[in-house]
């Protein structure tokens, strides 16, 4: 597959209200689904779509970024979480800023120096 028209299929059915952020690394695209508290993954050509690549998160994931080795995401719980790029070693309290409460929670994220 050459990837043409696959992005439309990747996003179809996820609903714009649910998909909060996207990131890519290697051969995969990742997205957050706040409503269902999970992170999805698919191949860049749109194949092997896994809506629940990381699931059952305590807080709704918002923005997502990657350095190629880890995924990092912000949450409605005012934390920054991370997991290995393969979805293992999920740490939902990777960074827990003290004293930060809504509306001062982190909404965006970027990884520098990757």
C-alpha positions as CSV (number, residue, x, y, z in Angstrom):
1,X,0.0,0.0,0.0
2,X,1.3,3.4,-0.8
3,X,-0.7,5.3,1.8
4,X,-2.9,7.4,-0.5
5,X,-6.3,7.9,1.0
6,X,-5.4,5.9,4.1
7,X,-5.3,8.8,6.5
8,X,-9.0,9.5,5.8
9,X,-9.7,5.9,6.8
10,X,-7.5,6.2,9.9
11,X,-9.4,9.1,11.2
12,X,-12.9,8.1,10.1
13,X,-15.0,7.0,13.0
14,X,-12.8,8.4,15.7
15,X,-14.9,11.6,15.9
16,X,-13.4,15.1,16.1
17,X,-14.6,15.6,19.7
18,X,-12.7,12.5,20.8
19,X,-9.4,12.8,19.0
20,X,-7.3,15.4,20.9
21,X,-3.8,15.1,19.6
22,X,-1.5,13.1,17.2
23,X,2.2,12.2,17.0
24,X,4.3,10.0,14.8
25,X,7.4,7.9,15.2
26,X,9.0,5.3,13.0
27,X,6.3,3.5,11.0
28,X,3.4,4.5,13.4
29,X,1.0,7.3,14.0
30,X,-0.4,7.7,17.5
31,X,-3.5,9.6,18.7
32,X,-5.3,10.4,22.0
33,X,-8.9,9.6,22.6
34,X,-10.0,11.5,25.6
35,X,-13.6,10.3,25.8
36,X,-12.6,6.6,25.9
37,X,-9.3,7.3,27.9
38,X,-7.0,5.6,25.5
39,X,-4.3,6.1,23.0
40,X,-4.5,4.6,19.5
41,X,-1.9,3.6,17.0
42,X,-1.8,2.7,13.4
43,X,0.8,2.2,10.7
44,X,1.6,5.3,8.6
45,X,-0.2,3.7,5.6
46,X,-3.3,3.4,7.8
47,X,-3.0,-0.3,8.3
48,X,-3.1,-2.2,11.6
49,X,-5.2,0.4,13.4
50,X,-5.4,-0.2,17.2
51,X,-7.9,2.1,18.8
52,X,-6.9,0.8,22.3
53,X,-3.1,0.5,21.9
54,X,-2.9,2.0,25.5
55,X,-6.2,1.8,27.3
56,X,-7.9,2.1,30.7
57,X,-6.1,5.3,31.5
58,X,-7.0,7.0,34.8
59,X,-7.3,10.4,33.3
60,X,-8.3,11.5,29.8
61,X,-5.3,12.0,27.5
62,X,-5.0,15.3,25.7
63,X,-2.0,16.2,23.7
64,X,0.7,13.6,22.7
65,X,4.3,13.8,21.6
66,X,7.2,11.3,21.2
67,X,10.9,11.3,21.2
68,X,11.0,7.9,19.3
69,X,11.6,5.9,22.4
70,X,8.7,7.1,24.6
71,X,5.2,8.5,24.2
72,X,4.4,11.5,26.4
73,X,0.9,12.9,26.9
74,X,-0.8,15.5,29.0
75,X,-3.9,14.6,31.0
76,X,-7.0,16.2,32.4
77,X,-5.6,15.1,35.8
78,X,-2.9,17.9,35.4
79,X,-0.1,15.3,34.9
80,X,2.3,14.4,32.1
81,X,2.3,10.7,31.5
82,X,4.6,8.5,29.5
83,X,5.0,4.9,28.1
84,X,7.5,3.2,26.0
85,X,6.8,3.5,22.3
86,X,5.7,-0.2,22.3
87,X,2.9,0.7,24.8
88,X,4.6,-0.9,27.8
89,X,5.7,0.7,31.1
90,X,2.8,3.2,31.3
91,X,3.5,5.8,34.0
92,X,0.5,8.1,34.4
93,X,2.3,10.2,37.0
94,X,5.6,10.7,35.2
95,X,5.4,14.4,36.0
96,X,3.0,15.7,38.6
97,X,3.3,19.4,39.1
98,X,2.3,20.3,42.6
99,X,-0.2,23.0,43.1
100,X,-1.5,22.9,39.5
101,X,-5.2,22.6,39.2
102,X,-7.7,23.3,36.5
103,X,-7.5,25.5,34.4
104,X,-3.7,25.6,34.8
105,X,-3.2,22.0,33.7
106,X,-0.9,21.3,30.7
107,X,-2.8,21.1,27.4
108,X,0.1,20.9,25.0
109,X,3.4,19.0,24.9
110,X,6.5,18.8,22.8
111,X,9.7,16.8,23.2
112,X,12.9,18.7,22.3
113,X,16.3,17.2,21.6
114,X,15.0,13.9,20.3
